[in-house]
């Protein structure tokens, strides 16, 4: 089967010349016998690779393989990989991976994992009671909270070390109320004069607008007074010109609001009395 079309034809009695000899080779072209029509084809007398004619086996033994649909498979990949990867990825993956991952990840993950985990489930080997969850009701044991912000309602039990700041409504005052009883016949509204000379600790359940004053002030005196608005509305409160040493002394108390006032005197005047509020 011929594979060439000669560039010149020499027959009997043809004069041999340099031109004829050169054209015999230089002007020759390939013919159909030179290609298999599957992997190669003719183009203007030249041999070219036919579209889809190269198979993986023609490249290398054990090299990557692919399908007409563009699916590529290999025993290993090295270098940047861009585009969608669909299917199972087995083996080690080294390097950065960005994009959307759909499917299970099996094996060890070393490095940062970022992205949307809104639909992720918990790690199968972890029991829910062994981890802190966002919305579930749980009991924390042997935990140290560093500078926490605790919000919400309900009872908080246990020992607290350090200052407690903010609005503590009813609960702190109620703890003090349990250990105090009304003393000295203090009125529940109007002008209420606290007698420091008696070193009194008292509970006063307020029944109306109140103005507080001091009497019997002397150095070294202490007193704790628990106050609670026992009305169904807001009442006004007015305080002596003592020295505030912590907390706030509001101009009013709302319905049911309670507070504890701790007093310590360093002298004999109202200004020498240091007052600390639980509010």
C-alpha positions in Angstrom: 0.0 0.0 0.0 1.4 3.3 -1.1 2.0 5.9 1.6 3.5 8.7 -0.6 2.5 10.5 -3.7 5.7 11.4 -5.4 6.5 15.0 -6.3 7.7 14.0 -9.7 7.1 11.0 -12.0 10.1 9.6 -13.9 9.3 7.3 -16.8 11.4 5.8 -19.6 13.4 8.3 -21.6 12.8 11.0 -18.9 15.7 13.2 -18.6 17.2 13.1 -15.2 17.8 16.5 -13.8 18.5 18.1 -10.4 15.0 19.6 -10.5 13.3 16.3 -11.1 15.3 14.6 -8.4 14.6 17.4 -5.9 10.8 17.4 -6.7 10.7 13.7 -6.3 11.2 14.2 -2.6 10.5 17.8 -1.8 7.1 17.8 -3.5 6.0 14.4 -2.2 2.8 14.2 0.0 1.3 11.5 2.1 -1.6 9.5 0.9 -4.3 7.5 2.8 -2.2 4.5 3.2 0.0 6.5 5.6 -2.7 7.0 8.2 -5.0 4.6 10.1 -8.0 6.9 10.2 -8.4 6.4 13.9 -5.5 8.1 15.6 -4.1 10.0 12.6 -5.5 11.6 9.5 -4.4 13.6 6.4 -4.5 17.3 6.2 -3.3 18.8 2.9 -1.0 15.8 2.3 0.5 16.0 5.9 -0.2 13.6 8.7 -1.9 15.1 11.8 -3.4 13.7 15.0 -7.0 13.0 14.6 -9.4 14.6 17.1 -9.8 12.2 20.0 -7.1 10.0 18.5 -4.7 9.9 21.4 -5.4 7.4 24.1 -3.8 7.3 27.6 -1.9 4.1 26.6 -0.1 6.1 23.8 1.3 8.6 26.3 2.8 6.4 29.0 2.3 3.2 30.9 0.5 3.8 34.2 -0.2 7.4 33.2 -3.5 9.2 33.7 -6.7 8.2 31.9 -9.7 10.2 30.9 -13.0 9.8 29.2 -14.6 11.7 26.3 -16.7 13.5 28.9 -13.6 15.0 30.5 -13.2 12.8 33.5 -9.6 12.5 34.5 -8.1 9.8 36.8 -4.6 9.0 37.9 -2.8 7.4 40.8 -1.4 10.8 42.0 -1.7 14.5 41.2 1.0 17.1 41.8 0.7 20.8 41.2 -2.2 23.3 41.3 -5.6 21.7 40.5 -8.4 24.1 39.4 -12.0 23.4 38.6 -14.6 21.1 40.0 -13.6 17.7 41.4 -16.5 15.2 41.5 -16.2 11.7 43.0 -14.2 10.0 45.7 -10.8 11.4 46.5 -8.6 8.7 48.2 -5.1 9.1 49.5 -3.2 12.1 51.0 -4.1 15.6 50.0 -1.3 18.1 50.6 -1.7 21.8 50.0 -4.5 24.3 50.2 -8.0 23.4 49.2 -10.6 26.1 48.5 -14.2 25.8 47.3 -17.3 23.8 48.2 -16.7 20.3 49.5 -19.6 17.9 49.2 -19.4 14.4 50.6 -17.6 12.7 53.5 -14.0 13.6 54.5 -12.3 10.5 55.9 -8.9 10.7 57.5 -6.8 13.2 59.4 -7.1 17.0 58.7 -4.1 19.1 59.6 -4.5 22.9 59.3 -7.2 25.5 59.4 -10.7 24.5 58.2 -12.9 27.5 57.3 -16.3 27.8 55.6 -19.9 27.3 56.2 -20.7 24.5 58.7 -24.4 25.4 59.2 -25.5 22.0 58.1 -22.7 20.0 59.6 -23.5 17.3 62.1 -21.4 16.6 65.2 -18.4 14.4 65.2 -19.6 10.8 65.4 -17.3 9.7 68.2 -18.3 12.6 70.5 -21.2 12.3 72.9 -23.3 15.4 73.1 -23.1 15.6 76.9 -19.3 15.8 76.6 -19.2 19.0 74.7 -20.6 22.5 75.2 -23.6 23.1 72.9 -25.0 26.5 71.8 -28.7 26.1 72.7 -29.0 22.9 74.7 -29.6 23.0 78.5 -26.5 21.6 80.1 -24.9 21.4 83.5 -21.2 22.5 83.5 -19.0 20.9 86.1 -15.4 21.8 87.1 -15.3 24.7 84.5 -13.5 28.0 85.0 -15.2 30.9 83.3 -12.8 33.8 82.6 -14.5 37.2 82.4 -17.8 35.7 81.4 -21.0 37.7 80.6 -24.0 35.8 82.1 -27.4 36.8 80.8 -30.9 35.4 81.1 -33.1 34.4 84.0 -32.9 31.7 86.6 -31.0 30.9 89.7 -27.2 31.0 90.0 -25.9 28.9 92.8 -22.4 28.4 94.2 -19.4 30.4 95.5 -18.4 33.6 93.8 -14.9 35.1 94.3 -14.4 38.7 93.3 -16.6 41.8 92.8 -20.1 41.4 91.2 -21.0 44.4 89.1 -24.1 45.4 87.2 -27.8 45.3 88.1 -28.6 42.4 90.5 -32.3 42.5 90.8 -34.0 41.0 93.8 -31.7 37.9 94.1 -28.8 39.5 96.0 -31.1 41.6 98.1 -33.3 38.5 98.8 -30.2 36.6 100.2 -29.7 39.5 102.6 -33.4 39.7 103.4 -33.3 36.1 104.6 -30.9 36.9 107.4 -32.4 40.3 108.4 -35.5 41.1 110.3 -37.3 44.5 110.7 -35.8 46.4 113.6 -36.2 49.6 115.5 -39.6 50.3 114.0 -38.2 52.0 110.9 -41.0 53.6 108.9 -41.7 52.2 105.4 -42.0 55.6 103.6 -41.4 59.3 104.1 -38.2 60.2 106.1 -36.4 57.1 107.3 -33.5 57.8 109.7 -31.0 55.0 110.0 -29.5 54.8 113.5 -25.8 53.8 113.2 -25.3 54.0 116.9 -27.2 50.8 117.3 -25.1 49.0 114.7 -28.4 47.9 113.2 -28.9 45.5 110.4 -32.4 45.9 109.1 -34.9 44.9 106.4 -37.2 47.7 105.3 -40.0 46.9 102.9 -40.8 50.3 101.4 -44.4 51.3 100.9 -43.9 54.6 99.3 -41.6 57.5 98.4 -38.7 57.5 100.9 -36.0 60.0 102.0 -33.1 58.5 104.0 -31.1 60.1 106.7 -28.5 59.1 109.4 -28.2 59.5 113.1 -25.8 58.4 115.8 -22.8 58.5 113.5 -19.5 57.6 115.2 -16.2 56.2 113.9 -16.1 52.4 113.4 -19.8 51.8 113.0 -21.1 49.4 110.5 -24.6 48.6 109.3 -26.3 46.6 106.5 -29.8 47.6 105.3 -31.8 45.7 102.8 -34.4 47.7 101.0 -37.3 46.4 98.8 -40.0 48.3 96.9 -43.0 46.5 98.2 -45.5 48.5 96.2 -47.0 47.7 92.8 -45.4 50.8 91.2 -42.3 53.0 91.1 -41.3 55.0 94.2 -38.7 57.8 94.5 -35.7 57.6 96.8 -33.4 60.3 98.2 -30.1 59.5 99.9 -27.9 61.2 102.6 -24.7 63.1 101.6 -22.6 60.1 102.5 -19.5 59.0 100.5 -20.4 56.5 97.8 -17.8 53.7 97.7 -19.4 51.5 95.0 -22.6 50.7 93.2 -25.4 53.2 92.4 -28.0 55.0 94.5 -30.9 55.5 92.1 -33.5 58.2 92.4 -36.3 55.6 92.2 -37.0 51.9 92.6 -39.3 50.0 90.3 -42.0 47.7 91.6 -40.4 44.7 93.4 -36.9 46.1 93.0 -34.5 45.4 95.9 -31.1 46.6 96.9 -28.6 46.2 99.8 -26.8 49.1 101.3 -23.6 48.5 103.4 -22.4 51.3 105.6 -19.1 51.9 107.4 -18.3 55.1 109.3 -14.8 56.6 109.6 -15.8 59.6 111.6 -18.7 61.5 113.1 -20.3 63.2 110.0 -22.5 62.0 107.3 -19.8 62.5 104.8 -17.5 60.2 106.8 -19.9 57.3 106.2 -18.9 55.1 103.3 -21.8 53.5 101.5 -21.8 50.6 99.1 -24.9 49.6 97.0 -25.7 46.3 95.4 -27.0 48.1 92.4 
